[in-house]
Amino acid sequence: MMKINWGIIGCGDVTEVKSGPAFNKVNNSSLVAVMRRDGEKAKDYARRHQVPKWYNNANLLINDPDVNAIYVATPPSSHEEYTIAAMNAGKPVYVEKPMSVDAASAQRMAKAAKEKKVKLVVAHYRRGHQLFNKIKQLVQDKVIGETRLVRSDIYKKPVTKEEMANPGRAWRVDKTIAGGGLFNDLSPHQLDLMYYFFGEPMKVSGIAANQSTQYAAEDIVAGNILFTSGVLFSGIWCFNVAPEAEKDSCEIIGDKGKIEFSFFEHKPILLTVNGKTEALSFEPLQHVQQPMIDNVVKYFLNESPNPCTGEEGVKIMQLIDKFNGN
């Protein structure tokens, strides 16, 4: 395999800017086919993004001889089905986060990859960002001394009636499709980075509730992780606050200083050591998944290690399940 020719299953909103265009901007990579159950929308996507082929049937895309790698970007309820179908065809898979609806499903996906000896990568794409790799370096270099604790707060205003009426948005709070509520959609970013920074968890606890009863899924989740390194993480996700109370912040606190940053907002890292604060800024990315896709292509071409294994994806799903009280 000299070049990765991608097929996308589920060319929806997430692929418009975040990921889709990046497949043609990475070396030795090309987007050659897309699929969506609504054929007219697949055709329109292909036209707008200059993709040679489009399908309304996933199996036709998977078995297209011009496609040698699959990106699964559907809602989580179909991740397992499409990932295993692609692996049965001998094609490596890059699957969106969350890896699936629960840890049991994710384990089946990882097991299939191992048994079939087919490559699988989970799209925890913030691992590829300069900003988050800088934070990892600061932690590892003990710039703030020994890390003691981490505090993460994600607060969002309620889902609107218009969003609930839009199937393209409402699925994120449908437990049968997403596996949970907005926590399942957003927390993989926070939890995977904590695992990426601090390693293996030793103790995990969580609690979740549905406070607003606006939909069936939980809308507030809190949890703690004690890592084997001794670092204690505490996080809370609330999706039912006043607009002025919205928050996206994380603090990593050591015995000599602290690191403050945002997961989703484009803000500098604030590094405070010995009472002095320094702002570390990075340019925003046009396509947030491009660095990760570059690493995935190199892995598929046997030029670098797996940037996020199926087994690592399973561990994040186990944390999500535990935080949800499952």
Residue, then its C-alpha position, 0 to 999 in steps of 0.5 A: m500500500m503506497k497511498i491511503n484512498w479513503g472512503i467515509i461512511g457517514c459524511g455528515d456535519v462532523t466531516e464538513v470542516k473538522s475532518g473531511p477536507a483534511f484527507n486530501k491535505v495529508n501526504n499520501s492520502s486521498l478521499v475517493a468515496v463517501m456514503r450517506r443513507d440519504g443518497e442526495k445528501a451524499k451526492d451533494y457532499a461529493r459534488r461540493h468536496q470534489v469526491p469522485k464517488w458517492y454511495n447510499n449503501a455502506n457495503l458498496l463503499i466498503n467493497d469498492p476496490d478503489v477504497n483501501a481505508i475506511y473512516v466511520a463517522t456515523p453516530p455511535s450506535s452503528h460504529e461497531e457494525y460498520t467497523i467490523a464490516a470494514m475489517n471483514a473486508g480487510k480494510p483498516v478503520y479510523v472510527e469516530k469518538p466515542m468509540s461506540v455506545d458502551a465499553a462492551s461494544a468497543q471491546r468487540m471492535a478491538k477484539a475483532a481488529k486483533e483477531k483479523k489483524v486489521k489496523l484500527v484507530v480511534a479518533h481521539y484527535r486532540r492527541g495530535h494538537q500542538l497545544f495539548n502535546k505542549i501540556k503533556q510535555l509541561v507535565q512530563d518535564k515537571v515544570i509545575g513540579e509533581t502534579r497533584l490534582v486536575r479539575s475539569d468543568i464543562y457547563k453548557k446551556p440546555v439543548t433548544k427546542e429547535e435542536m431537539a426537533n432537528p434529527g441531525r442534532a437530537w441524536r446526541v441526547d438519544k441513548t439508543i443512538a449515542g449511548g448516553g447524552l451530551f456527556n458521551d459526546l463531549s467527555p471523550h475529549q477530556l477523559d482521553l487527554m487525562y489518560y494521554f497525560f497521566g496514564e493508567p487509572m487505578k480507581v474510578s467513580g462517578i454519578a449521573a442524573n437527569q435534572s431537567t427531564q428534557y430528554a431521557a439521557e443524563d444531563i449532569v455527570a460527575g466523576n473522579i479518577l485516581f491514576t496509578s501515578g498518584v494524580l487525582f482527577s475530578g470533573i463535572w459536566c452539566f448541560n442545563v445551566a444559564p447561558e452566562a454560566e457556561k464554562d470550559s476550563c481545566e486546571i492541572i495543579g502541581d506543588k510548584g505551579k499550575i496549568e490552565f487551559s480550555f478544551f474547546e475554546h481557542k485560548p492560550i495555555l496559562l502557565t503559572v510558576n512561582g507566582k508568575t504567569e506566562a501565556l503560551s499561544f498556538e495558531p487555530l487549526q482549519h481542520v481540527q483532525q488534520p494532525m491526527i489524520d496525518n498520524v493515522v495515514k503514517y500508521f496505515l503505511n507502516e511509518s509510525p505507531n498507532p496514535c490511538t489504539g482500539e484498546e485505548g479506546v476501550k479504556i476511555m469507554q470504560l471510564i465513560d460507563k463508570f462515570n455514567g454510573n454503569 
